[in-house]
Amino acid sequence: MHIITYLTTIHFGSGALGSLPAAMQELGISRPLLVSDHGIASTGLLERVTSLIGKDVPTFLDVPTNPTESGVQQALALYRQQGCDGVVAFGGGSPIDLAKGVALLATHPGDLAQYAGILGGIPRITAAVAPLIAIPTTAGTGSEVGRAALITLDDERKLGFISPHLIPKRAICDPDLTLGLPPFLTAATGLDALSHCIETYLSPRYNPPAEAIAVDGFARIWAALPKAFADGADADARSELMMGALQGGMTFQKGLGAVHALSHALGGIKSLKLHHGTLNAILMPPVLRWNADAVPAKIARLQEVAGVSDLAAALERLNRDLGLPATLSELGVTRAMFDWICERALADHSHQTNPKPLSATDYAGILDAVM
């Protein structure tokens, strides 16, 4: 196991899960709320956590595919009822983001919406956030080191809650937890991580250290994802994927772009329950083509790293090879939804850091290209 101190303290490597009891003690957590989901519970993985912290640990499993305000409130009620003093999140990005919402509201009064970034909530989030330990079971979102939580409010707005105080106090990244992850989830979560590295690298904000991390993460994921997809037991590929996803999360400081502005909006459509990583995979090629003339040198650098001459086309081939949907219509999206999606994309915090400005018409054109 390796200990990395960057934004937070990260325990990384095979067997890192065993550091959980010591991490809880260091953070003063004696009665955590364990946040996971029913899918994780059905695999038996959850028992590896409860064996370390106690089988009677209060546990919340009703985490939606895209975390919701109502889900946060339900988990918060259990946190308070059980007298918890911290949160352990175990799973993909949805349990980790929902757990961030619980850690926030456990110590901050009022409705969740007032803490959303685009509603002026950033300065309202203080260091009083309850201690949170994040343990990812996929190599995808990077939320274990991310300063944001994406939560869909009851009115279907998917908003970002952003603060350095929302970065988990410990990230325990054990690639062994991802061994045997089904091929589709490996692909969708891996391409989510890849989209983070691409979009943060292309963001116009000045942050050369973050850009260097993004390029390195991109290289690791590009090389490892096909291997992990083909062989779920490839430990080296799983480790590289998890490190790449971690690096994608480290670079969130630069901001994302139009891929995420659109996927956040689409993810807010409760009736469809769309998978975030799958959306990013579909949207990356047309957004790259839109941004091509704004950041040609950066795209050329990524093409050099990947060994391809056209990154957008190469991503389309990768999506096909990994068996991901090619169009939004396959997921139930219709053109009648475009106006609402584009309106939400323009209001999303990721819209501001796309390298090339977009209007509602431009967003609609990108959506149309993948219908």
C-alpha positions in Angstrom: 0.0 0.0 0.0 1.1 3.5 -0.8 0.1 6.7 1.0 -0.3 9.8 -1.2 -0.9 13.2 0.3 -2.4 15.4 -2.4 -5.6 17.3 -1.7 -6.4 14.7 0.9 -4.7 11.5 2.3 -5.0 8.6 -0.1 -4.3 5.0 0.7 -3.7 3.3 -2.6 -2.9 -0.3 -3.5 -3.8 -3.9 -3.2 -5.0 -4.5 0.4 -5.5 -0.8 1.1 -9.0 -1.6 2.4 -7.4 -2.9 5.6 -6.4 0.6 6.6 -10.1 1.6 7.2 -10.2 1.0 11.0 -7.0 3.1 11.5 -8.4 5.8 9.3 -11.6 6.0 11.3 -9.6 6.2 14.5 -7.4 9.0 13.1 -10.5 11.0 12.1 -12.4 10.4 15.4 -15.2 8.3 13.9 -16.5 5.8 16.3 -20.0 5.3 14.9 -20.1 5.8 11.1 -23.0 5.7 8.7 -22.1 3.3 5.9 -23.5 4.4 2.6 -23.5 1.9 -0.3 -26.1 0.4 -2.6 -28.0 -2.8 -3.1 -25.9 -3.8 -6.1 -22.7 -3.7 -4.0 -24.5 -5.6 -1.2 -25.6 -8.3 -3.6 -21.9 -9.0 -4.6 -20.8 -9.7 -1.0 -18.3 -6.9 -1.1 -20.1 -5.0 1.6 -19.2 -7.7 4.1 -15.5 -6.9 3.6 -16.2 -3.5 5.1 -18.6 -4.5 7.9 -16.0 -7.1 8.9 -13.6 -4.3 9.6 -15.9 -1.9 11.4 -18.7 -4.1 12.8 -21.7 -5.9 11.4 -24.1 -3.7 13.4 -22.9 -0.5 11.6 -25.9 1.7 10.5 -26.2 1.2 6.7 -28.0 3.1 4.0 -28.3 1.2 0.7 -31.2 3.0 -1.1 -28.9 5.1 -3.3 -30.4 5.9 -6.7 -28.4 5.6 -9.9 -28.0 9.4 -9.8 -28.0 10.6 -6.1 -31.0 12.6 -5.2 -32.0 15.2 -2.6 -34.6 12.8 -1.2 -32.0 10.1 -0.9 -29.7 12.5 1.0 -32.5 13.3 3.4 -33.4 9.7 4.0 -29.8 8.8 4.7 -29.4 11.9 6.9 -32.4 10.8 9.0 -30.7 7.5 9.6 -27.4 9.2 10.5 -29.2 11.3 13.1 -31.4 8.5 14.4 -28.3 6.3 15.0 -26.2 9.0 16.6 -23.5 8.8 13.9 -20.3 10.9 13.9 -19.0 10.3 10.4 -19.7 8.7 7.1 -18.0 5.8 5.2 -19.0 5.7 1.5 -18.4 2.4 -0.3 -19.2 2.1 -4.0 -19.2 4.1 -7.2 -19.7 7.8 -7.6 -23.4 7.7 -6.6 -22.9 6.5 -3.0 -19.9 8.7 -2.6 -21.7 11.8 -3.8 -24.8 11.0 -1.7 -22.5 10.5 1.3 -21.0 14.0 0.7 -24.6 15.4 0.9 -25.1 13.7 4.2 -21.8 14.9 5.6 -22.7 18.4 4.6 -26.3 18.5 6.0 -25.3 16.7 9.2 -23.5 19.9 10.2 -25.1 22.6 8.1 -28.6 23.9 8.6 -31.4 24.4 6.0 -32.3 23.0 2.6 -29.7 21.4 0.4 -30.2 23.7 -2.5 -28.8 26.7 -0.7 -25.3 25.1 -0.9 -25.3 24.5 -4.6 -22.4 26.2 -6.4 -24.4 28.1 -9.1 -26.8 29.3 -6.3 -24.0 31.0 -4.4 -23.5 28.1 -2.0 -19.8 27.7 -2.1 -18.9 30.1 0.7 -21.7 28.6 2.9 -19.9 25.3 3.1 -17.5 25.3 6.1 -14.9 23.1 7.6 -17.6 21.7 9.9 -18.6 19.1 7.3 -18.7 15.7 9.1 -15.7 13.5 8.4 -16.1 11.3 5.4 -14.0 8.3 4.2 -14.5 7.3 0.5 -13.8 3.8 -0.8 -14.4 3.5 -4.5 -15.4 0.1 -6.0 -15.2 1.3 -9.6 -12.5 3.2 -11.4 -14.6 6.0 -12.7 -15.8 9.2 -11.0 -12.8 10.3 -9.0 -15.3 11.5 -6.4 -13.1 10.0 -3.7 -10.7 13.0 -4.1 -13.2 15.4 -5.8 -14.4 18.6 -4.2 -17.9 18.3 -5.7 -21.0 16.2 -5.3 -23.6 16.0 -8.1 -27.1 15.7 -6.6 -30.4 15.9 -8.4 -32.9 18.1 -6.5 -36.6 17.2 -6.1 -37.3 19.6 -9.0 -35.0 17.6 -11.3 -32.2 20.1 -11.4 -28.9 18.2 -11.2 -26.6 20.6 -9.4 -23.0 20.7 -8.2 -22.1 21.2 -4.6 -18.6 22.4 -4.6 -16.1 23.0 -1.8 -12.7 21.9 -0.7 -14.4 20.9 2.5 -16.4 18.2 0.6 -13.2 16.4 -0.4 -13.3 13.2 1.7 -10.8 13.2 4.6 -9.5 9.8 3.5 -9.7 8.1 0.2 -9.0 4.3 0.3 -8.4 3.1 -3.2 -7.9 -0.7 -3.3 -7.9 -2.1 -6.9 -8.7 -5.5 -5.6 -12.3 -4.3 -5.0 -12.7 -3.8 -8.8 -11.5 -7.3 -9.8 -14.3 -9.0 -11.7 -16.3 -5.8 -12.3 -18.7 -6.6 -15.2 -17.4 -5.6 -18.6 -20.1 -3.0 -19.2 -19.5 -1.2 -15.9 -15.7 -1.4 -16.5 -16.2 0.3 -19.8 -18.7 3.0 -18.7 -16.9 3.9 -15.5 -13.5 3.8 -17.3 -14.7 6.2 -20.0 -16.1 8.5 -17.3 -12.6 8.7 -15.8 -11.2 9.3 -19.3 -13.6 12.1 -19.9 -12.4 13.8 -16.7 -8.8 13.7 -17.8 -9.7 15.0 -21.3 -12.1 17.8 -20.2 -9.9 19.1 -17.3 -6.9 19.2 -19.6 -8.8 21.2 -22.2 -10.3 23.6 -19.7 -9.0 27.2 -20.2 -8.1 27.7 -16.5 -4.4 28.1 -15.9 -3.1 25.1 -13.8 -0.1 23.3 -15.3 0.3 20.8 -12.5 -3.3 19.7 -12.9 -2.8 19.4 -16.7 0.3 17.2 -16.2 -1.8 14.9 -13.9 -4.6 14.8 -16.5 -2.4 13.8 -19.3 -0.8 11.1 -17.2 -4.2 9.8 -16.1 -5.4 9.8 -19.8 -2.4 7.7 -20.8 -3.0 5.2 -18.1 -6.7 4.8 -18.8 -6.2 4.7 -22.6 -3.7 1.8 -22.2 -5.5 -0.1 -19.4 -9.2 0.1 -20.2 -9.2 -2.4 -23.1 -7.2 -4.9 -21.0 -9.5 -4.6 -18.0 -12.5 -4.9 -20.2 -11.2 -8.1 -21.8 -10.0 -9.7 -18.6 -11.7 -8.6 -15.4 -9.0 -10.3 -13.3 -6.1 -8.4 -14.8 -4.8 -6.9 -11.5 -2.2 -4.6 -13.2 -4.9 -3.1 -15.6 -7.3 -2.7 -12.7 -4.6 -0.8 -10.7 -3.8 1.4 -13.6 -7.5 2.2 -14.2 -8.0 3.1 -10.5 -4.9 5.4 -10.6 -6.2 7.0 -13.8 -9.6 7.6 -12.2 -8.0 9.0 -9.1 -5.9 11.4 -11.3 -9.0 12.5 -13.1 -10.5 13.5 -9.8 -7.4 15.3 -8.7 -7.7 17.6 -11.8 -11.3 18.7 -11.1 -9.7 22.0 -9.8 -9.5 23.1 -13.5 -13.2 22.5 -14.2 -14.8 20.3 -16.8 -16.7 21.3 -20.0 -19.6 20.8 -22.3 -19.5 17.0 -22.0 -20.4 17.3 -18.3 -22.7 20.2 -18.7 -24.8 18.0 -21.0 -24.4 14.8 -19.0 -25.4 16.6 -15.8 -28.5 17.9 -17.5 -29.4 14.5 -18.9 -28.8 12.8 -15.6 -31.4 15.0 -14.0 -34.2 13.4 -16.1 -35.5 11.1 -13.4 -37.7 9.1 -15.7 -34.7 7.8 -17.7 -32.2 7.1 -14.9 -29.2 7.5 -17.3 -25.8 6.3 -16.4 -23.3 9.2 -16.1 -20.3 7.4 -17.6 -22.3 6.1 -20.6 -23.5 9.6 -21.3 -20.0 11.0 -21.2 -18.7 8.3 -23.6 -21.4 9.1 -26.1 -20.9 12.9 -25.8 -17.1 13.1 -25.9 -16.6 12.7 -29.7 -19.0 15.5 -30.8 -17.8 17.8 -28.1 -14.2 17.2 -29.1 -15.0 18.1 -32.7 -16.8 21.3 -31.4 -13.7 22.3 -29.4 -11.1 21.3 -32.0 -10.3 24.8 -33.3 -10.1 26.3 -29.9 -7.5 23.9 -28.4 -5.7 22.3 -31.4 -2.3 21.9 -29.6 -3.8 20.2 -26.6 -5.9 17.8 -28.7 -2.7 17.0 -30.7 -0.9 16.2 -27.5 -3.6 13.7 -26.4 -3.5 12.2 -29.9 0.2 11.8 -29.6 -0.1 10.1 -26.2 -2.9 7.7 -27.5 -1.1 7.0 -30.8 -4.0 8.1 -33.0 -4.5 10.8 -35.6 -8.1 11.7 -34.8 -9.1 11.4 -31.1 -12.8 11.9 -31.7 -12.9 9.1 -34.2 -10.7 6.9 -32.0 -13.1 7.4 -29.1 -16.1 6.4 -31.3 -14.2 3.2 -32.2 -13.4 2.6 -28.5 -17.1 3.0 -27.6 -18.0 0.4 -30.2 -15.3 -2.0 -29.1 -16.5 -1.8 -25.5 -20.1 -2.4 -26.5 -21.4 1.0 -25.4 -24.5 2.6 -27.0 -23.7 4.9 -29.9 -26.7 7.2 -29.6 -28.8 9.0 -27.0 -32.0 7.8 -28.6 -31.0 4.2 -27.6 -31.2 5.4 -24.0 -34.7 7.0 -24.4 -33.7 10.6 -25.0 -36.0 12.4 -27.5 -35.7 15.7 -29.3 -38.6 17.0 -27.4 -36.3 17.1 -24.3 -33.7 19.3 -26.0 -34.9 22.7 -24.8 -34.9 21.6 -21.2 -31.5 19.8 -21.5 -29.9 22.8 -23.2 -31.3 25.2 -20.6 -29.9 23.1 -17.8 -26.5 22.7 -19.6 -26.2 26.5 -19.9 -26.8 26.8 -16.2 -24.4 24.1 -15.2 -21.1 25.0 -13.5 -19.1 22.9 -16.1 -20.4 25.1 -19.0 -18.2 28.0 -17.8 -14.9 26.1 -18.4 -15.5 24.7 -21.8 -12.7 25.9 -24.0 -15.1 27.3 -26.7 -18.3 29.1 -25.8 -21.7 27.5 -26.6 -25.2 28.7 -27.0 -28.4 26.7 -26.6 -28.4 26.1 -30.3 -24.8 24.8 -30.2 -25.7 22.4 -27.4 -28.7 21.2 -29.4 -26.5 20.6 -32.4 -24.2 18.4 -30.3 -27.1 16.4 -29.0 -28.5 16.0 -32.5 -25.2 14.6 -33.7 -25.5 11.7 -31.4 -29.3 11.0 -31.7 
